[in-house]
């Protein structure tokens, strides 16, 4: 549940930053394009976390595959919803919408992958860190 809050907060902050930059660059707010791009990427990012949440108690390989499948799902959902909005023409500036969608996709991918890494680490399957003579920690696989 904490990763959902992280993704939503990060995307909303990115949308506010995009709104400020677009307003400075164009002189117009273009809020409909910003809201549409942010909503599409936020929905696809949250839906792409579902495979990992369903399989979070599985083996490391299955969890990794679920996380990787989630990133591919995020890409395809973003493309499908973005193409639908582009084709239906509900927005004024479709070119700006595509630019904002691309930027929002990469920002949401960053937040989503960080959330996936946290879920993977909290599952307790990464091994225990072992101190080295230089002071660094090396992950050691659990003994069986």
Chimera marker file (.cmm) of the C-alpha trace (Angstrom):
<marker_set name="trace">
<marker id="1" x="0.000" y="0.000" z="0.000" r="1" g="1" b="0" radius="0.5"/>
<marker id="2" x="2.909" y="2.322" z="0.706" r="1" g="1" b="0" radius="0.5"/>
<marker id="3" x="4.139" y="2.016" z="-2.894" r="1" g="1" b="0" radius="0.5"/>
<marker id="4" x="0.775" y="3.273" z="-4.188" r="1" g="1" b="0" radius="0.5"/>
<marker id="5" x="1.151" y="6.440" z="-2.129" r="1" g="1" b="0" radius="0.5"/>
<marker id="6" x="4.732" y="6.866" z="-3.355" r="1" g="1" b="0" radius="0.5"/>
<marker id="7" x="3.748" y="6.489" z="-7.011" r="1" g="1" b="0" radius="0.5"/>
<marker id="8" x="0.734" y="8.820" z="-6.695" r="1" g="1" b="0" radius="0.5"/>
<marker id="9" x="2.667" y="11.489" z="-4.815" r="1" g="1" b="0" radius="0.5"/>
<marker id="10" x="5.597" y="11.375" z="-7.216" r="1" g="1" b="0" radius="0.5"/>
<marker id="11" x="3.358" y="11.587" z="-10.260" r="1" g="1" b="0" radius="0.5"/>
<marker id="12" x="1.365" y="14.487" z="-8.832" r="1" g="1" b="0" radius="0.5"/>
<marker id="13" x="4.554" y="16.391" z="-8.043" r="1" g="1" b="0" radius="0.5"/>
<marker id="14" x="5.817" y="15.704" z="-11.565" r="1" g="1" b="0" radius="0.5"/>
<marker id="15" x="2.502" y="16.958" z="-12.984" r="1" g="1" b="0" radius="0.5"/>
<marker id="16" x="2.784" y="20.193" z="-10.991" r="1" g="1" b="0" radius="0.5"/>
<marker id="17" x="6.333" y="20.629" z="-12.272" r="1" g="1" b="0" radius="0.5"/>
<marker id="18" x="5.181" y="19.956" z="-15.836" r="1" g="1" b="0" radius="0.5"/>
<marker id="19" x="2.368" y="22.484" z="-15.456" r="1" g="1" b="0" radius="0.5"/>
<marker id="20" x="4.806" y="25.148" z="-14.314" r="1" g="1" b="0" radius="0.5"/>
<marker id="21" x="7.246" y="24.416" z="-17.129" r="1" g="1" b="0" radius="0.5"/>
<marker id="22" x="4.525" y="24.330" z="-19.803" r="1" g="1" b="0" radius="0.5"/>
<marker id="23" x="3.039" y="27.583" z="-18.499" r="1" g="1" b="0" radius="0.5"/>
<marker id="24" x="6.453" y="29.286" z="-18.651" r="1" g="1" b="0" radius="0.5"/>
<marker id="25" x="7.301" y="27.877" z="-22.084" r="1" g="1" b="0" radius="0.5"/>
<marker id="26" x="4.002" y="28.433" z="-23.893" r="1" g="1" b="0" radius="0.5"/>
<marker id="27" x="2.173" y="31.121" z="-21.947" r="1" g="1" b="0" radius="0.5"/>
<marker id="28" x="-0.896" y="28.848" z="-21.662" r="1" g="1" b="0" radius="0.5"/>
<marker id="29" x="-1.689" y="26.390" z="-18.901" r="1" g="1" b="0" radius="0.5"/>
<marker id="30" x="-2.666" y="23.368" z="-21.092" r="1" g="1" b="0" radius="0.5"/>
<marker id="31" x="-4.158" y="21.714" z="-18.008" r="1" g="1" b="0" radius="0.5"/>
<marker id="32" x="-6.292" y="19.250" z="-19.978" r="1" g="1" b="0" radius="0.5"/>
<marker id="33" x="-3.209" y="17.817" z="-21.710" r="1" g="1" b="0" radius="0.5"/>
<marker id="34" x="-1.269" y="17.611" z="-18.443" r="1" g="1" b="0" radius="0.5"/>
<marker id="35" x="-4.144" y="15.981" z="-16.577" r="1" g="1" b="0" radius="0.5"/>
<marker id="36" x="-4.763" y="13.470" z="-19.375" r="1" g="1" b="0" radius="0.5"/>
<marker id="37" x="-1.094" y="12.454" z="-19.653" r="1" g="1" b="0" radius="0.5"/>
<marker id="38" x="-0.714" y="12.182" z="-15.877" r="1" g="1" b="0" radius="0.5"/>
<marker id="39" x="-3.933" y="10.205" z="-15.472" r="1" g="1" b="0" radius="0.5"/>
<marker id="40" x="-2.990" y="7.749" z="-18.208" r="1" g="1" b="0" radius="0.5"/>
<marker id="41" x="0.467" y="7.064" z="-16.823" r="1" g="1" b="0" radius="0.5"/>
<marker id="42" x="-0.755" y="6.932" z="-13.221" r="1" g="1" b="0" radius="0.5"/>
<marker id="43" x="-3.482" y="4.406" z="-14.058" r="1" g="1" b="0" radius="0.5"/>
<marker id="44" x="-1.091" y="2.260" z="-16.086" r="1" g="1" b="0" radius="0.5"/>
<marker id="45" x="1.573" y="2.411" z="-13.360" r="1" g="1" b="0" radius="0.5"/>
<marker id="46" x="-0.854" y="1.305" z="-10.665" r="1" g="1" b="0" radius="0.5"/>
<marker id="47" x="-2.308" y="-1.472" z="-12.827" r="1" g="1" b="0" radius="0.5"/>
<marker id="48" x="1.178" y="-2.712" z="-13.669" r="1" g="1" b="0" radius="0.5"/>
<marker id="49" x="1.885" y="-3.323" z="-9.980" r="1" g="1" b="0" radius="0.5"/>
<marker id="50" x="-0.906" y="-5.938" z="-9.830" r="1" g="1" b="0" radius="0.5"/>
<marker id="51" x="1.173" y="-8.914" z="-11.105" r="1" g="1" b="0" radius="0.5"/>
<marker id="52" x="3.851" y="-8.265" z="-8.494" r="1" g="1" b="0" radius="0.5"/>
<marker id="53" x="1.322" y="-7.840" z="-5.699" r="1" g="1" b="0" radius="0.5"/>
<marker id="54" x="-0.417" y="-11.094" z="-6.630" r="1" g="1" b="0" radius="0.5"/>
<marker id="55" x="2.865" y="-13.045" z="-6.736" r="1" g="1" b="0" radius="0.5"/>
<marker id="56" x="4.788" y="-11.299" z="-3.945" r="1" g="1" b="0" radius="0.5"/>
<marker id="57" x="5.037" y="-14.457" z="-1.827" r="1" g="1" b="0" radius="0.5"/>
<marker id="58" x="6.556" y="-16.499" z="-4.657" r="1" g="1" b="0" radius="0.5"/>
<marker id="59" x="10.133" y="-17.451" z="-5.435" r="1" g="1" b="0" radius="0.5"/>
<marker id="60" x="12.639" y="-14.772" z="-6.500" r="1" g="1" b="0" radius="0.5"/>
<marker id="61" x="12.473" y="-15.825" z="-10.144" r="1" g="1" b="0" radius="0.5"/>
<marker id="62" x="8.685" y="-15.601" z="-10.237" r="1" g="1" b="0" radius="0.5"/>
<marker id="63" x="8.757" y="-12.222" z="-8.504" r="1" g="1" b="0" radius="0.5"/>
<marker id="64" x="11.311" y="-10.902" z="-10.984" r="1" g="1" b="0" radius="0.5"/>
<marker id="65" x="9.238" y="-12.149" z="-13.911" r="1" g="1" b="0" radius="0.5"/>
<marker id="66" x="6.124" y="-10.536" z="-12.429" r="1" g="1" b="0" radius="0.5"/>
<marker id="67" x="7.975" y="-7.232" z="-12.025" r="1" g="1" b="0" radius="0.5"/>
<marker id="68" x="9.327" y="-7.416" z="-15.572" r="1" g="1" b="0" radius="0.5"/>
<marker id="69" x="5.868" y="-8.294" z="-16.874" r="1" g="1" b="0" radius="0.5"/>
<marker id="70" x="4.537" y="-5.308" z="-14.954" r="1" g="1" b="0" radius="0.5"/>
<marker id="71" x="6.919" y="-2.940" z="-16.739" r="1" g="1" b="0" radius="0.5"/>
<marker id="72" x="5.875" y="-4.355" z="-20.121" r="1" g="1" b="0" radius="0.5"/>
<marker id="73" x="2.219" y="-4.044" z="-19.093" r="1" g="1" b="0" radius="0.5"/>
<marker id="74" x="2.893" y="-0.424" z="-18.101" r="1" g="1" b="0" radius="0.5"/>
<marker id="75" x="4.317" y="0.302" z="-21.549" r="1" g="1" b="0" radius="0.5"/>
<marker id="76" x="1.428" y="-1.305" z="-23.425" r="1" g="1" b="0" radius="0.5"/>
<marker id="77" x="-1.278" y="0.265" z="-21.252" r="1" g="1" b="0" radius="0.5"/>
<marker id="78" x="0.283" y="3.689" z="-21.679" r="1" g="1" b="0" radius="0.5"/>
<marker id="79" x="0.496" y="3.251" z="-25.452" r="1" g="1" b="0" radius="0.5"/>
<marker id="80" x="-3.077" y="1.938" z="-25.728" r="1" g="1" b="0" radius="0.5"/>
<marker id="81" x="-4.686" y="4.620" z="-23.585" r="1" g="1" b="0" radius="0.5"/>
<marker id="82" x="-2.544" y="7.367" z="-25.127" r="1" g="1" b="0" radius="0.5"/>
<marker id="83" x="-3.450" y="6.229" z="-28.633" r="1" g="1" b="0" radius="0.5"/>
<marker id="84" x="-7.132" y="6.194" z="-27.722" r="1" g="1" b="0" radius="0.5"/>
<marker id="85" x="-6.979" y="9.746" z="-26.370" r="1" g="1" b="0" radius="0.5"/>
<marker id="86" x="-4.960" y="10.877" z="-29.398" r="1" g="1" b="0" radius="0.5"/>
<marker id="87" x="-7.400" y="9.276" z="-31.856" r="1" g="1" b="0" radius="0.5"/>
<marker id="88" x="-10.553" y="10.559" z="-30.142" r="1" g="1" b="0" radius="0.5"/>
<marker id="89" x="-9.221" y="14.149" z="-30.179" r="1" g="1" b="0" radius="0.5"/>
<marker id="90" x="-10.667" y="15.403" z="-26.872" r="1" g="1" b="0" radius="0.5"/>
<marker id="91" x="-7.642" y="17.653" z="-26.307" r="1" g="1" b="0" radius="0.5"/>
<marker id="92" x="-6.678" y="20.935" z="-27.905" r="1" g="1" b="0" radius="0.5"/>
<marker id="93" x="-2.965" y="20.394" z="-28.535" r="1" g="1" b="0" radius="0.5"/>
<marker id="94" x="-2.359" y="16.742" z="-29.391" r="1" g="1" b="0" radius="0.5"/>
<marker id="95" x="1.358" y="17.211" z="-30.086" r="1" g="1" b="0" radius="0.5"/>
<marker id="96" x="1.935" y="18.652" z="-26.630" r="1" g="1" b="0" radius="0.5"/>
<marker id="97" x="-0.094" y="15.771" z="-25.202" r="1" g="1" b="0" radius="0.5"/>
<marker id="98" x="2.252" y="13.232" z="-26.845" r="1" g="1" b="0" radius="0.5"/>
<marker id="99" x="5.297" y="15.039" z="-25.470" r="1" g="1" b="0" radius="0.5"/>
<marker id="100" x="3.781" y="15.148" z="-21.976" r="1" g="1" b="0" radius="0.5"/>
<marker id="101" x="2.743" y="11.494" z="-22.233" r="1" g="1" b="0" radius="0.5"/>
<marker id="102" x="6.293" y="10.475" z="-23.101" r="1" g="1" b="0" radius="0.5"/>
<marker id="103" x="7.729" y="12.487" z="-20.215" r="1" g="1" b="0" radius="0.5"/>
<marker id="104" x="5.094" y="11.180" z="-17.789" r="1" g="1" b="0" radius="0.5"/>
<marker id="105" x="5.761" y="7.622" z="-18.907" r="1" g="1" b="0" radius="0.5"/>
<marker id="106" x="9.450" y="7.835" z="-17.989" r="1" g="1" b="0" radius="0.5"/>
<marker id="107" x="8.748" y="9.539" z="-14.675" r="1" g="1" b="0" radius="0.5"/>
<marker id="108" x="6.116" y="6.952" z="-13.752" r="1" g="1" b="0" radius="0.5"/>
<marker id="109" x="8.439" y="4.136" z="-14.824" r="1" g="1" b="0" radius="0.5"/>
<marker id="110" x="11.080" y="5.426" z="-12.415" r="1" g="1" b="0" radius="0.5"/>
<marker id="111" x="8.640" y="5.533" z="-9.500" r="1" g="1" b="0" radius="0.5"/>
<marker id="112" x="7.176" y="2.157" z="-10.437" r="1" g="1" b="0" radius="0.5"/>
<marker id="113" x="10.555" y="0.409" z="-10.650" r="1" g="1" b="0" radius="0.5"/>
<marker id="114" x="11.635" y="1.902" z="-7.312" r="1" g="1" b="0" radius="0.5"/>
<marker id="115" x="8.406" y="0.593" z="-5.774" r="1" g="1" b="0" radius="0.5"/>
<marker id="116" x="9.006" y="-2.831" z="-7.329" r="1" g="1" b="0" radius="0.5"/>
<marker id="117" x="12.535" y="-2.939" z="-5.924" r="1" g="1" b="0" radius="0.5"/>
<marker id="118" x="11.194" y="-2.097" z="-2.471" r="1" g="1" b="0" radius="0.5"/>
<marker id="119" x="8.598" y="-4.863" z="-2.680" r="1" g="1" b="0" radius="0.5"/>
<marker id="120" x="11.298" y="-7.288" z="-3.809" r="1" g="1" b="0" radius="0.5"/>
<marker id="121" x="13.644" y="-6.319" z="-0.961" r="1" g="1" b="0" radius="0.5"/>
<marker id="122" x="10.930" y="-6.419" z="1.701" r="1" g="1" b="0" radius="0.5"/>
<marker id="123" x="9.955" y="-9.930" z="0.715" r="1" g="1" b="0" radius="0.5"/>
<marker id="124" x="13.102" y="-11.177" z="2.475" r="1" g="1" b="0" radius="0.5"/>
<marker id="125" x="14.404" y="-13.264" z="-0.392" r="1" g="1" b="0" radius="0.5"/>
<marker id="126" x="17.461" y="-11.207" z="-1.245" r="1" g="1" b="0" radius="0.5"/>
<marker id="127" x="19.807" y="-12.844" z="1.268" r="1" g="1" b="0" radius="0.5"/>
<marker id="128" x="21.462" y="-11.350" z="4.314" r="1" g="1" b="0" radius="0.5"/>
<marker id="129" x="24.260" y="-8.782" z="4.018" r="1" g="1" b="0" radius="0.5"/>
<marker id="130" x="27.692" y="-9.883" z="5.218" r="1" g="1" b="0" radius="0.5"/>
<marker id="131" x="30.371" y="-7.382" z="6.309" r="1" g="1" b="0" radius="0.5"/>
<marker id="132" x="33.636" y="-7.473" z="4.388" r="1" g="1" b="0" radius="0.5"/>
<marker id="133" x="37.068" y="-6.455" z="5.624" r="1" g="1" b="0" radius="0.5"/>
<marker id="134" x="36.778" y="-3.140" z="3.734" r="1" g="1" b="0" radius="0.5"/>
<marker id="135" x="33.531" y="-2.245" z="5.512" r="1" g="1" b="0" radius="0.5"/>
<marker id="136" x="31.187" y="-2.805" z="2.560" r="1" g="1" b="0" radius="0.5"/>
<marker id="137" x="28.346" y="-5.270" z="2.586" r="1" g="1" b="0" radius="0.5"/>
<marker id="138" x="28.041" y="-8.168" z="0.174" r="1" g="1" b="0" radius="0.5"/>
<marker id="139" x="24.774" y="-10.044" z="-0.197" r="1" g="1" b="0" radius="0.5"/>
<marker id="140" x="25.143" y="-13.668" z="0.763" r="1" g="1" b="0" radius="0.5"/>
<marker id="141" x="22.554" y="-16.197" z="-0.357" r="1" g="1" b="0" radius="0.5"/>
<marker id="142" x="20.681" y="-17.904" z="2.482" r="1" g="1" b="0" radius="0.5"/>
<marker id="143" x="21.932" y="-21.314" z="3.584" r="1" g="1" b="0" radius="0.5"/>
<marker id="144" x="19.768" y="-24.323" z="2.839" r="1" g="1" b="0" radius="0.5"/>
<link id1="1" id2="2" r="1" g="1" b="0" radius="0.2"/>
<link id1="2" id2="3" r="1" g="1" b="0" radius="0.2"/>
<link id1="3" id2="4" r="1" g="1" b="0" radius="0.2"/>
<link id1="4" id2="5" r="1" g="1" b="0" radius="0.2"/>
<link id1="5" id2="6" r="1" g="1" b="0" radius="0.2"/>
<link id1="6" id2="7" r="1" g="1" b="0" radius="0.2"/>
<link id1="7" id2="8" r="1" g="1" b="0" radius="0.2"/>
<link id1="8" id2="9" r="1" g="1" b="0" radius="0.2"/>
<link id1="9" id2="10" r="1" g="1" b="0" radius="0.2"/>
<link id1="10" id2="11" r="1" g="1" b="0" radius="0.2"/>
<link id1="11" id2="12" r="1" g="1" b="0" radius="0.2"/>
<link id1="12" id2="13" r="1" g="1" b="0" radius="0.2"/>
<link id1="13" id2="14" r="1" g="1" b="0" radius="0.2"/>
<link id1="14" id2="15" r="1" g="1" b="0" radius="0.2"/>
<link id1="15" id2="16" r="1" g="1" b="0" radius="0.2"/>
<link id1="16" id2="17" r="1" g="1" b="0" radius="0.2"/>
<link id1="17" id2="18" r="1" g="1" b="0" radius="0.2"/>
<link id1="18" id2="19" r="1" g="1" b="0" radius="0.2"/>
<link id1="19" id2="20" r="1" g="1" b="0" radius="0.2"/>
<link id1="20" id2="21" r="1" g="1" b="0" radius="0.2"/>
<link id1="21" id2="22" r="1" g="1" b="0" radius="0.2"/>
<link id1="22" id2="23" r="1" g="1" b="0" radius="0.2"/>
<link id1="23" id2="24" r="1" g="1" b="0" radius="0.2"/>
<link id1="24" id2="25" r="1" g="1" b="0" radius="0.2"/>
<link id1="25" id2="26" r="1" g="1" b="0" radius="0.2"/>
<link id1="26" id2="27" r="1" g="1" b="0" radius="0.2"/>
<link id1="27" id2="28" r="1" g="1" b="0" radius="0.2"/>
<link id1="28" id2="29" r="1" g="1" b="0" radius="0.2"/>
<link id1="29" id2="30" r="1" g="1" b="0" radius="0.2"/>
<link id1="30" id2="31" r="1" g="1" b="0" radius="0.2"/>
<link id1="31" id2="32" r="1" g="1" b="0" radius="0.2"/>
<link id1="32" id2="33" r="1" g="1" b="0" radius="0.2"/>
<link id1="33" id2="34" r="1" g="1" b="0" radius="0.2"/>
<link id1="34" id2="35" r="1" g="1" b="0" radius="0.2"/>
<link id1="35" id2="36" r="1" g="1" b="0" radius="0.2"/>
<link id1="36" id2="37" r="1" g="1" b="0" radius="0.2"/>
<link id1="37" id2="38" r="1" g="1" b="0" radius="0.2"/>
<link id1="38" id2="39" r="1" g="1" b="0" radius="0.2"/>
<link id1="39" id2="40" r="1" g="1" b="0" radius="0.2"/>
<link id1="40" id2="41" r="1" g="1" b="0" radius="0.2"/>
<link id1="41" id2="42" r="1" g="1" b="0" radius="0.2"/>
<link id1="42" id2="43" r="1" g="1" b="0" radius="0.2"/>
<link id1="43" id2="44" r="1" g="1" b="0" radius="0.2"/>
<link id1="44" id2="45" r="1" g="1" b="0" radius="0.2"/>
<link id1="45" id2="46" r="1" g="1" b="0" radius="0.2"/>
<link id1="46" id2="47" r="1" g="1" b="0" radius="0.2"/>
<link id1="47" id2="48" r="1" g="1" b="0" radius="0.2"/>
<link id1="48" id2="49" r="1" g="1" b="0" radius="0.2"/>
<link id1="49" id2="50" r="1" g="1" b="0" radius="0.2"/>
<link id1="50" id2="51" r="1" g="1" b="0" radius="0.2"/>
<link id1="51" id2="52" r="1" g="1" b="0" radius="0.2"/>
<link id1="52" id2="53" r="1" g="1" b="0" radius="0.2"/>
<link id1="53" id2="54" r="1" g="1" b="0" radius="0.2"/>
<link id1="54" id2="55" r="1" g="1" b="0" radius="0.2"/>
<link id1="55" id2="56" r="1" g="1" b="0" radius="0.2"/>
<link id1="56" id2="57" r="1" g="1" b="0" radius="0.2"/>
<link id1="57" id2="58" r="1" g="1" b="0" radius="0.2"/>
<link id1="58" id2="59" r="1" g="1" b="0" radius="0.2"/>
<link id1="59" id2="60" r="1" g="1" b="0" radius="0.2"/>
<link id1="60" id2="61" r="1" g="1" b="0" radius="0.2"/>
<link id1="61" id2="62" r="1" g="1" b="0" radius="0.2"/>
<link id1="62" id2="63" r="1" g="1" b="0" radius="0.2"/>
<link id1="63" id2="64" r="1" g="1" b="0" radius="0.2"/>
<link id1="64" id2="65" r="1" g="1" b="0" radius="0.2"/>
<link id1="65" id2="66" r="1" g="1" b="0" radius="0.2"/>
<link id1="66" id2="67" r="1" g="1" b="0" radius="0.2"/>
<link id1="67" id2="68" r="1" g="1" b="0" radius="0.2"/>
<link id1="68" id2="69" r="1" g="1" b="0" radius="0.2"/>
<link id1="69" id2="70" r="1" g="1" b="0" radius="0.2"/>
<link id1="70" id2="71" r="1" g="1" b="0" radius="0.2"/>
<link id1="71" id2="72" r="1" g="1" b="0" radius="0.2"/>
<link id1="72" id2="73" r="1" g="1" b="0" radius="0.2"/>
<link id1="73" id2="74" r="1" g="1" b="0" radius="0.2"/>
<link id1="74" id2="75" r="1" g="1" b="0" radius="0.2"/>
<link id1="75" id2="76" r="1" g="1" b="0" radius="0.2"/>
<link id1="76" id2="77" r="1" g="1" b="0" radius="0.2"/>
<link id1="77" id2="78" r="1" g="1" b="0" radius="0.2"/>
<link id1="78" id2="79" r="1" g="1" b="0" radius="0.2"/>
<link id1="79" id2="80" r="1" g="1" b="0" radius="0.2"/>
<link id1="80" id2="81" r="1" g="1" b="0" radius="0.2"/>
<link id1="81" id2="82" r="1" g="1" b="0" radius="0.2"/>
<link id1="82" id2="83" r="1" g="1" b="0" radius="0.2"/>
<link id1="83" id2="84" r="1" g="1" b="0" radius="0.2"/>
<link id1="84" id2="85" r="1" g="1" b="0" radius="0.2"/>
<link id1="85" id2="86" r="1" g="1" b="0" radius="0.2"/>
<link id1="86" id2="87" r="1" g="1" b="0" radius="0.2"/>
<link id1="87" id2="88" r="1" g="1" b="0" radius="0.2"/>
<link id1="88" id2="89" r="1" g="1" b="0" radius="0.2"/>
<link id1="89" id2="90" r="1" g="1" b="0" radius="0.2"/>
<link id1="90" id2="91" r="1" g="1" b="0" radius="0.2"/>
<link id1="91" id2="92" r="1" g="1" b="0" radius="0.2"/>
<link id1="92" id2="93" r="1" g="1" b="0" radius="0.2"/>
<link id1="93" id2="94" r="1" g="1" b="0" radius="0.2"/>
<link id1="94" id2="95" r="1" g="1" b="0" radius="0.2"/>
<link id1="95" id2="96" r="1" g="1" b="0" radius="0.2"/>
<link id1="96" id2="97" r="1" g="1" b="0" radius="0.2"/>
<link id1="97" id2="98" r="1" g="1" b="0" radius="0.2"/>
<link id1="98" id2="99" r="1" g="1" b="0" radius="0.2"/>
<link id1="99" id2="100" r="1" g="1" b="0" radius="0.2"/>
<link id1="100" id2="101" r="1" g="1" b="0" radius="0.2"/>
<link id1="101" id2="102" r="1" g="1" b="0" radius="0.2"/>
<link id1="102" id2="103" r="1" g="1" b="0" radius="0.2"/>
<link id1="103" id2="104" r="1" g="1" b="0" radius="0.2"/>
<link id1="104" id2="105" r="1" g="1" b="0" radius="0.2"/>
<link id1="105" id2="106" r="1" g="1" b="0" radius="0.2"/>
<link id1="106" id2="107" r="1" g="1" b="0" radius="0.2"/>
<link id1="107" id2="108" r="1" g="1" b="0" radius="0.2"/>
<link id1="108" id2="109" r="1" g="1" b="0" radius="0.2"/>
<link id1="109" id2="110" r="1" g="1" b="0" radius="0.2"/>
<link id1="110" id2="111" r="1" g="1" b="0" radius="0.2"/>
<link id1="111" id2="112" r="1" g="1" b="0" radius="0.2"/>
<link id1="112" id2="113" r="1" g="1" b="0" radius="0.2"/>
<link id1="113" id2="114" r="1" g="1" b="0" radius="0.2"/>
<link id1="114" id2="115" r="1" g="1" b="0" radius="0.2"/>
<link id1="115" id2="116" r="1" g="1" b="0" radius="0.2"/>
<link id1="116" id2="117" r="1" g="1" b="0" radius="0.2"/>
<link id1="117" id2="118" r="1" g="1" b="0" radius="0.2"/>
<link id1="118" id2="119" r="1" g="1" b="0" radius="0.2"/>
<link id1="119" id2="120" r="1" g="1" b="0" radius="0.2"/>
<link id1="120" id2="121" r="1" g="1" b="0" radius="0.2"/>
<link id1="121" id2="122" r="1" g="1" b="0" radius="0.2"/>
<link id1="122" id2="123" r="1" g="1" b="0" radius="0.2"/>
<link id1="123" id2="124" r="1" g="1" b="0" radius="0.2"/>
<link id1="124" id2="125" r="1" g="1" b="0" radius="0.2"/>
<link id1="125" id2="126" r="1" g="1" b="0" radius="0.2"/>
<link id1="126" id2="127" r="1" g="1" b="0" radius="0.2"/>
<link id1="127" id2="128" r="1" g="1" b="0" radius="0.2"/>
<link id1="128" id2="129" r="1" g="1" b="0" radius="0.2"/>
<link id1="129" id2="130" r="1" g="1" b="0" radius="0.2"/>
<link id1="130" id2="131" r="1" g="1" b="0" radius="0.2"/>
<link id1="131" id2="132" r="1" g="1" b="0" radius="0.2"/>
<link id1="132" id2="133" r="1" g="1" b="0" radius="0.2"/>
<link id1="133" id2="134" r="1" g="1" b="0" radius="0.2"/>
<link id1="134" id2="135" r="1" g="1" b="0" radius="0.2"/>
<link id1="135" id2="136" r="1" g="1" b="0" radius="0.2"/>
<link id1="136" id2="137" r="1" g="1" b="0" radius="0.2"/>
<link id1="137" id2="138" r="1" g="1" b="0" radius="0.2"/>
<link id1="138" id2="139" r="1" g="1" b="0" radius="0.2"/>
<link id1="139" id2="140" r="1" g="1" b="0" radius="0.2"/>
<link id1="140" id2="141" r="1" g="1" b="0" radius="0.2"/>
<link id1="141" id2="142" r="1" g="1" b="0" radius="0.2"/>
<link id1="142" id2="143" r="1" g="1" b="0" radius="0.2"/>
<link id1="143" id2="144" r="1" g="1" b="0" radius="0.2"/>
</marker_set>
